[in-house]
Amino acid sequence: MLSSHAVREHYDDLLAFIHDEDLGECRVYFVRPINRIGNRMSAGAGRAVIEALANDPVLGREATAVLRGRGHNQ
């Protein structure tokens, strides 16, 4: 999966993807990489982005799972 190969250099692109509603549900695959990469760049940076997505109708479920520390299937 493309999102699993995301690295620091892709972070700005990931942020653009996650906010582009025209991309629909596929944006959910970028929630975890944003959290992972953002937090490595600056403590809490990725989490802050994910917190802002918690009430999103498309991304909220995955964002909430990330915030609670749950895996994909939990």
Biopython code that builds the backbone (N, CA, C, O; Angstrom):
import numpy as np
from Bio.PDB.StructureBuilder import StructureBuilder

atoms = [
    (1, "MET", "N", (0.839, -1.165, 0.000)),
    (1, "MET", "CA", (0.000, 0.000, 0.000)),
    (1, "MET", "C", (0.888, 1.233, 0.000)),
    (1, "MET", "O", (1.890, 1.287, 0.713)),
    (2, "LEU", "N", (0.528, 2.191, -0.777)),
    (2, "LEU", "CA", (1.281, 3.425, -0.927)),
    (2, "LEU", "C", (1.492, 4.143, 0.399)),
    (2, "LEU", "O", (2.585, 4.645, 0.662)),
    (3, "SER", "N", (0.471, 4.196, 1.229)),
    (3, "SER", "CA", (0.584, 4.937, 2.491)),
    (3, "SER", "C", (1.640, 4.355, 3.423)),
    (3, "SER", "O", (2.210, 5.085, 4.234)),
    (4, "SER", "N", (1.911, 3.064, 3.325)),
    (4, "SER", "CA", (2.909, 2.446, 4.199)),
    (4, "SER", "C", (4.339, 2.827, 3.800)),
    (4, "SER", "O", (5.281, 2.593, 4.556)),
    (5, "HIS", "N", (4.493, 3.407, 2.626)),
    (5, "HIS", "CA", (5.815, 3.814, 2.147)),
    (5, "HIS", "C", (6.063, 5.305, 2.329)),
    (5, "HIS", "O", (7.102, 5.818, 1.913)),
    (6, "ALA", "N", (5.125, 5.994, 2.941)),
    (6, "ALA", "CA", (5.264, 7.432, 3.152)),
    (6, "ALA", "C", (6.404, 7.721, 4.123)),
    (6, "ALA", "O", (6.582, 7.027, 5.124)),
    (7, "VAL", "N", (7.159, 8.748, 3.806)),
    (7, "VAL", "CA", (8.274, 9.184, 4.645)),
    (7, "VAL", "C", (8.159, 10.687, 4.882)),
    (7, "VAL", "O", (7.265, 11.349, 4.355)),
    (8, "ARG", "N", (9.058, 11.192, 5.662)),
    (8, "ARG", "CA", (9.041, 12.605, 6.061)),
    (8, "ARG", "C", (8.878, 13.561, 4.867)),
    (8, "ARG", "O", (8.155, 14.554, 4.951)),
    (9, "GLU", "N", (9.544, 13.254, 3.786)),
    (9, "GLU", "CA", (9.494, 14.116, 2.604)),
    (9, "GLU", "C", (8.090, 14.193, 2.004)),
    (9, "GLU", "O", (7.796, 15.116, 1.244)),
    (10, "HIS", "N", (7.229, 13.249, 2.332)),
    (10, "HIS", "CA", (5.861, 13.209, 1.814)),
    (10, "HIS", "C", (4.852, 13.890, 2.731)),
    (10, "HIS", "O", (3.679, 13.994, 2.373)),
    (11, "TYR", "N", (5.269, 14.348, 3.885)),
    (11, "TYR", "CA", (4.330, 14.826, 4.900)),
    (11, "TYR", "C", (3.405, 15.936, 4.391)),
    (11, "TYR", "O", (2.195, 15.877, 4.606)),
    (12, "ASP", "N", (3.953, 16.925, 3.733)),
    (12, "ASP", "CA", (3.109, 18.013, 3.224)),
    (12, "ASP", "C", (2.093, 17.495, 2.209)),
    (12, "ASP", "O", (0.955, 17.962, 2.176)),
    (13, "ASP", "N", (2.496, 16.541, 1.392)),
    (13, "ASP", "CA", (1.570, 15.939, 0.431)),
    (13, "ASP", "C", (0.477, 15.159, 1.159)),
    (13, "ASP", "O", (-0.689, 15.211, 0.768)),
    (14, "LEU", "N", (0.848, 14.443, 2.209)),
    (14, "LEU", "CA", (-0.141, 13.695, 2.987)),
    (14, "LEU", "C", (-1.182, 14.634, 3.581)),
    (14, "LEU", "O", (-2.378, 14.341, 3.572)),
    (15, "LEU", "N", (-0.714, 15.762, 4.094)),
    (15, "LEU", "CA", (-1.644, 16.747, 4.653)),
    (15, "LEU", "C", (-2.584, 17.275, 3.579)),
    (15, "LEU", "O", (-3.772, 17.473, 3.830)),
    (16, "ALA", "N", (-2.054, 17.499, 2.392)),
    (16, "ALA", "CA", (-2.905, 17.969, 1.286)),
    (16, "ALA", "C", (-3.931, 16.900, 0.919)),
    (16, "ALA", "O", (-5.100, 17.218, 0.702)),
    (17, "PHE", "N", (-3.513, 15.648, 0.847)),
    (17, "PHE", "CA", (-4.428, 14.544, 0.509)),
    (17, "PHE", "C", (-5.548, 14.426, 1.535)),
    (17, "PHE", "O", (-6.716, 14.286, 1.172)),
    (18, "ILE", "N", (-5.199, 14.482, 2.794)),
    (18, "ILE", "CA", (-6.177, 14.240, 3.851)),
    (18, "ILE", "C", (-7.253, 15.315, 3.870)),
    (18, "ILE", "O", (-8.376, 15.063, 4.305)),
    (19, "HIS", "N", (-6.921, 16.501, 3.406)),
    (19, "HIS", "CA", (-7.887, 17.595, 3.396)),
    (19, "HIS", "C", (-8.616, 17.750, 2.057)),
    (19, "HIS", "O", (-9.501, 18.597, 1.936)),
    (20, "ASP", "N", (-8.263, 16.961, 1.072)),
    (20, "ASP", "CA", (-8.914, 17.026, -0.244)),
    (20, "ASP", "C", (-10.123, 16.096, -0.263)),
    (20, "ASP", "O", (-9.989, 14.903, -0.537)),
    (21, "GLU", "N", (-11.282, 16.633, 0.022)),
    (21, "GLU", "CA", (-12.503, 15.831, 0.114)),
    (21, "GLU", "C", (-12.871, 15.152, -1.205)),
    (21, "GLU", "O", (-13.615, 14.171, -1.206)),
    (22, "ASP", "N", (-12.364, 15.658, -2.316)),
    (22, "ASP", "CA", (-12.631, 15.029, -3.613)),
    (22, "ASP", "C", (-12.031, 13.623, -3.704)),
    (22, "ASP", "O", (-12.441, 12.826, -4.547)),
    (23, "LEU", "N", (-11.068, 13.322, -2.843)),
    (23, "LEU", "CA", (-10.439, 12.001, -2.841)),
    (23, "LEU", "C", (-11.281, 10.962, -2.105)),
    (23, "LEU", "O", (-10.989, 9.768, -2.173)),
    (24, "GLY", "N", (-12.306, 11.401, -1.414)),
    (24, "GLY", "CA", (-13.251, 10.494, -0.766)),
    (24, "GLY", "C", (-12.657, 9.651, 0.342)),
    (24, "GLY", "O", (-11.784, 10.096, 1.086)),
    (25, "GLU", "N", (-13.150, 8.416, 0.439)),
    (25, "GLU", "CA", (-12.780, 7.516, 1.536)),
    (25, "GLU", "C", (-11.350, 7.019, 1.495)),
    (25, "GLU", "O", (-10.827, 6.587, 2.522)),
    (26, "CYS", "N", (-10.707, 7.066, 0.352)),
    (26, "CYS", "CA", (-9.320, 6.570, 0.285)),
    (26, "CYS", "C", (-8.387, 7.389, 1.177)),
    (26, "CYS", "O", (-7.280, 6.946, 1.485)),
    (27, "ARG", "N", (-8.820, 8.566, 1.589)),
    (27, "ARG", "CA", (-8.000, 9.401, 2.474)),
    (27, "ARG", "C", (-7.736, 8.734, 3.819)),
    (27, "ARG", "O", (-6.773, 9.072, 4.508)),
    (28, "VAL", "N", (-8.584, 7.797, 4.187)),
    (28, "VAL", "CA", (-8.441, 7.126, 5.483)),
    (28, "VAL", "C", (-7.081, 6.430, 5.598)),
    (28, "VAL", "O", (-6.564, 6.269, 6.703)),
    (29, "TYR", "N", (-6.507, 6.023, 4.488)),
    (29, "TYR", "CA", (-5.215, 5.329, 4.514)),
    (29, "TYR", "C", (-4.045, 6.243, 4.883)),
    (29, "TYR", "O", (-2.942, 5.762, 5.142)),
    (30, "PHE", "N", (-4.276, 7.544, 4.907)),
    (30, "PHE", "CA", (-3.203, 8.476, 5.217)),
    (30, "PHE", "C", (-3.244, 8.974, 6.652)),
    (30, "PHE", "O", (-2.355, 9.715, 7.074)),
    (31, "VAL", "N", (-4.258, 8.580, 7.407)),
    (31, "VAL", "CA", (-4.379, 9.031, 8.800)),
    (31, "VAL", "C", (-3.201, 8.525, 9.630)),
    (31, "VAL", "O", (-2.535, 9.319, 10.296)),
    (32, "ARG", "N", (-2.939, 7.251, 9.604)),
    (32, "ARG", "CA", (-1.848, 6.692, 10.423)),
    (32, "ARG", "C", (-0.463, 7.200, 10.009)),
    (32, "ARG", "O", (0.342, 7.523, 10.883)),
    (33, "PRO", "N", (-0.156, 7.284, 8.707)),
    (33, "PRO", "CA", (1.153, 7.846, 8.346)),
    (33, "PRO", "C", (1.319, 9.303, 8.785)),
    (33, "PRO", "O", (2.414, 9.710, 9.173)),
    (34, "ILE", "N", (0.241, 10.089, 8.726)),
    (34, "ILE", "CA", (0.329, 11.476, 9.195)),
    (34, "ILE", "C", (0.652, 11.495, 10.682)),
    (34, "ILE", "O", (1.496, 12.272, 11.126)),
    (35, "ASN", "N", (-0.003, 10.661, 11.435)),
    (35, "ASN", "CA", (0.270, 10.591, 12.872)),
    (35, "ASN", "C", (1.713, 10.175, 13.129)),
    (35, "ASN", "O", (2.419, 10.814, 13.909)),
    (36, "ARG", "N", (2.143, 9.118, 12.482)),
    (36, "ARG", "CA", (3.494, 8.578, 12.693)),
    (36, "ARG", "C", (4.571, 9.577, 12.293)),
    (36, "ARG", "O", (5.471, 9.871, 13.081)),
    (37, "ILE", "N", (4.487, 10.094, 11.090)),
    (37, "ILE", "CA", (5.521, 10.995, 10.582)),
    (37, "ILE", "C", (5.489, 12.329, 11.324)),
    (37, "ILE", "O", (6.532, 12.856, 11.711)),
    (38, "GLY", "N", (4.296, 12.868, 11.520)),
    (38, "GLY", "CA", (4.176, 14.149, 12.217)),
    (38, "GLY", "C", (4.752, 14.105, 13.609)),
    (38, "GLY", "O", (5.445, 15.032, 14.030)),
    (39, "ASN", "N", (4.470, 13.021, 14.338)),
    (39, "ASN", "CA", (4.999, 12.887, 15.699)),
    (39, "ASN", "C", (6.508, 12.710, 15.727)),
    (39, "ASN", "O", (7.162, 13.108, 16.691)),
    (40, "ARG", "N", (7.062, 12.119, 14.680)),
    (40, "ARG", "CA", (8.526, 11.973, 14.617)),
    (40, "ARG", "C", (9.186, 13.300, 14.290)),
    (40, "ARG", "O", (10.311, 13.560, 14.717)),
    (41, "MET", "N", (8.496, 14.135, 13.539)),
    (41, "MET", "CA", (9.055, 15.444, 13.168)),
    (41, "MET", "C", (9.042, 16.406, 14.351)),
    (41, "MET", "O", (9.988, 17.165, 14.562)),
    (42, "SER", "N", (7.962, 16.363, 15.111)),
    (42, "SER", "CA", (7.811, 17.246, 16.263)),
    (42, "SER", "C", (6.805, 16.605, 17.206)),
    (42, "SER", "O", (5.695, 16.268, 16.792)),
    (43, "ALA", "N", (7.174, 16.437, 18.450)),
    (43, "ALA", "CA", (6.312, 15.760, 19.414)),
    (43, "ALA", "C", (4.898, 16.329, 19.400)),
    (43, "ALA", "O", (4.691, 17.522, 19.626)),
    (44, "GLY", "N", (3.932, 15.459, 19.132)),
    (44, "GLY", "CA", (2.531, 15.845, 19.150)),
    (44, "GLY", "C", (1.993, 16.469, 17.878)),
    (44, "GLY", "O", (0.791, 16.718, 17.785)),
    (45, "ALA", "N", (2.838, 16.729, 16.899)),
    (45, "ALA", "CA", (2.386, 17.387, 15.664)),
    (45, "ALA", "C", (1.407, 16.513, 14.882)),
    (45, "ALA", "O", (0.375, 16.995, 14.415)),
    (46, "GLY", "N", (1.726, 15.247, 14.743)),
    (46, "GLY", "CA", (0.826, 14.334, 14.030)),
    (46, "GLY", "C", (-0.470, 14.150, 14.789)),
    (46, "GLY", "O", (-1.550, 14.136, 14.198)),
    (47, "ARG", "N", (-0.362, 14.010, 16.081)),
    (47, "ARG", "CA", (-1.558, 13.828, 16.913)),
    (47, "ARG", "C", (-2.495, 15.024, 16.795)),
    (47, "ARG", "O", (-3.713, 14.852, 16.764)),
    (48, "ALA", "N", (-1.945, 16.226, 16.730)),
    (48, "ALA", "CA", (-2.775, 17.425, 16.608)),
    (48, "ALA", "C", (-3.588, 17.398, 15.317)),
    (48, "ALA", "O", (-4.755, 17.791, 15.307)),
    (49, "VAL", "N", (-2.983, 16.941, 14.245)),
    (49, "VAL", "CA", (-3.700, 16.830, 12.972)),
    (49, "VAL", "C", (-4.812, 15.800, 13.102)),
    (49, "VAL", "O", (-5.937, 16.031, 12.659)),
    (50, "ILE", "N", (-4.496, 14.671, 13.707)),
    (50, "ILE", "CA", (-5.484, 13.592, 13.855)),
    (50, "ILE", "C", (-6.625, 14.018, 14.771)),
    (50, "ILE", "O", (-7.780, 13.677, 14.514)),
    (51, "GLU", "N", (-6.325, 14.747, 15.822)),
    (51, "GLU", "CA", (-7.380, 15.253, 16.711)),
    (51, "GLU", "C", (-8.367, 16.125, 15.950)),
    (51, "GLU", "O", (-9.567, 16.090, 16.223)),
    (52, "ALA", "N", (-7.867, 16.909, 14.996)),
    (52, "ALA", "CA", (-8.731, 17.780, 14.202)),
    (52, "ALA", "C", (-9.632, 16.978, 13.261)),
    (52, "ALA", "O", (-10.633, 17.500, 12.770)),
    (53, "LEU", "N", (-9.286, 15.728, 13.011)),
    (53, "LEU", "CA", (-10.072, 14.874, 12.114)),
    (53, "LEU", "C", (-11.084, 14.001, 12.843)),
    (53, "LEU", "O", (-11.887, 13.326, 12.199)),
    (54, "ALA", "N", (-11.064, 14.001, 14.156)),
    (54, "ALA", "CA", (-11.893, 13.078, 14.933)),
    (54, "ALA", "C", (-13.385, 13.220, 14.663)),
    (54, "ALA", "O", (-14.121, 12.245, 14.809)),
    (55, "ASN", "N", (-13.849, 14.389, 14.279)),
    (55, "ASN", "CA", (-15.271, 14.585, 14.008)),
    (55, "ASN", "C", (-15.608, 14.579, 12.527)),
    (55, "ASN", "O", (-16.752, 14.833, 12.148)),
    (56, "ASP", "N", (-14.629, 14.294, 11.692)),
    (56, "ASP", "CA", (-14.856, 14.244, 10.255)),
    (56, "ASP", "C", (-15.749, 13.050, 9.923)),
    (56, "ASP", "O", (-15.509, 11.952, 10.425)),
    (57, "PRO", "N", (-16.776, 13.241, 9.084)),
    (57, "PRO", "CA", (-17.697, 12.142, 8.788)),
    (57, "PRO", "C", (-17.046, 10.952, 8.066)),
    (57, "PRO", "O", (-17.534, 9.827, 8.177)),
    (58, "VAL", "N", (-15.977, 11.182, 7.346)),
    (58, "VAL", "CA", (-15.306, 10.102, 6.614)),
    (58, "VAL", "C", (-14.117, 9.558, 7.394)),
    (58, "VAL", "O", (-13.898, 8.347, 7.427)),
    (59, "LEU", "N", (-13.363, 10.425, 8.007)),
    (59, "LEU", "CA", (-12.104, 10.040, 8.650)),
    (59, "LEU", "C", (-12.196, 9.864, 10.161)),
    (59, "LEU", "O", (-11.254, 9.379, 10.788)),
    (60, "GLY", "N", (-13.313, 10.251, 10.743)),
    (60, "GLY", "CA", (-13.450, 10.261, 12.196)),
    (60, "GLY", "C", (-13.230, 8.933, 12.877)),
    (60, "GLY", "O", (-12.595, 8.874, 13.930)),
    (61, "ARG", "N", (-13.738, 7.880, 12.302)),
    (61, "ARG", "CA", (-13.594, 6.558, 12.936)),
    (61, "ARG", "C", (-12.123, 6.139, 13.028)),
    (61, "ARG", "O", (-11.664, 5.676, 14.073)),
    (62, "GLU", "N", (-11.401, 6.306, 11.936)),
    (62, "GLU", "CA", (-9.980, 5.946, 11.935)),
    (62, "GLU", "C", (-9.189, 6.896, 12.831)),
    (62, "GLU", "O", (-8.304, 6.461, 13.567)),
    (63, "ALA", "N", (-9.499, 8.175, 12.773)),
    (63, "ALA", "CA", (-8.805, 9.146, 13.615)),
    (63, "ALA", "C", (-9.009, 8.816, 15.090)),
    (63, "ALA", "O", (-8.063, 8.876, 15.876)),
    (64, "THR", "N", (-10.222, 8.473, 15.465)),
    (64, "THR", "CA", (-10.514, 8.120, 16.853)),
    (64, "THR", "C", (-9.758, 6.857, 17.262)),
    (64, "THR", "O", (-9.243, 6.779, 18.378)),
    (65, "ALA", "N", (-9.687, 5.881, 16.380)),
    (65, "ALA", "CA", (-8.937, 4.654, 16.676)),
    (65, "ALA", "C", (-7.464, 4.965, 16.903)),
    (65, "ALA", "O", (-6.847, 4.414, 17.815)),
    (66, "VAL", "N", (-6.902, 5.835, 16.090)),
    (66, "VAL", "CA", (-5.500, 6.220, 16.254)),
    (66, "VAL", "C", (-5.304, 6.923, 17.597)),
    (66, "VAL", "O", (-4.353, 6.635, 18.323)),
    (67, "LEU", "N", (-6.195, 7.828, 17.915)),
    (67, "LEU", "CA", (-6.075, 8.575, 19.177)),
    (67, "LEU", "C", (-6.192, 7.669, 20.396)),
    (67, "LEU", "O", (-5.608, 7.947, 21.443)),
    (68, "ARG", "N", (-6.943, 6.595, 20.257)),
    (68, "ARG", "CA", (-7.108, 5.646, 21.364)),
    (68, "ARG", "C", (-6.021, 4.576, 21.354)),
    (68, "ARG", "O", (-5.994, 3.718, 22.237)),
    (69, "GLY", "N", (-5.132, 4.614, 20.377)),
    (69, "GLY", "CA", (-4.038, 3.651, 20.304)),
    (69, "GLY", "C", (-4.445, 2.289, 19.797)),
    (69, "GLY", "O", (-3.776, 1.294, 20.077)),
    (70, "ARG", "N", (-5.512, 2.234, 19.069)),
    (70, "ARG", "CA", (-6.005, 0.955, 18.561)),
    (70, "ARG", "C", (-5.448, 0.667, 17.179)),
    (70, "ARG", "O", (-5.150, 1.572, 16.400)),
    (71, "GLY", "N", (-5.316, -0.621, 16.899)),
    (71, "GLY", "CA", (-4.867, -1.065, 15.588)),
    (71, "GLY", "C", (-6.005, -1.016, 14.583)),
    (71, "GLY", "O", (-7.127, -0.638, 14.921)),
    (72, "HIS", "N", (-5.715, -1.395, 13.357)),
    (72, "HIS", "CA", (-6.699, -1.373, 12.270)),
    (72, "HIS", "C", (-7.922, -2.237, 12.557)),
    (72, "HIS", "O", (-9.040, -1.858, 12.206)),
    (73, "ASN", "N", (-7.732, -3.358, 13.171)),
    (73, "ASN", "CA", (-8.821, -4.331, 13.343)),
    (73, "ASN", "C", (-9.436, -4.352, 14.731)),
    (73, "ASN", "O", (-10.204, -5.260, 15.050)),
    (74, "GLN", "N", (-9.121, -3.394, 15.544)),
    (74, "GLN", "CA", (-9.650, -3.373, 16.914)),
    (74, "GLN", "C", (-10.835, -2.449, 17.014)),
    (74, "GLN", "O", (-11.414, -2.302, 18.091)),
]
sb = StructureBuilder()
sb.init_structure("model")
sb.init_model(0)
sb.init_chain("A")
sb.init_seg("    ")
for serial, (resi, resn, name, xyz) in enumerate(atoms, 1):
    if name == "N":
        sb.init_residue(resn, " ", resi, " ")
    sb.init_atom(name, np.array(xyz, "f"), 0.0, 1.0, " ", f" {name:<3s}", serial, name[0])
structure = sb.get_structure()
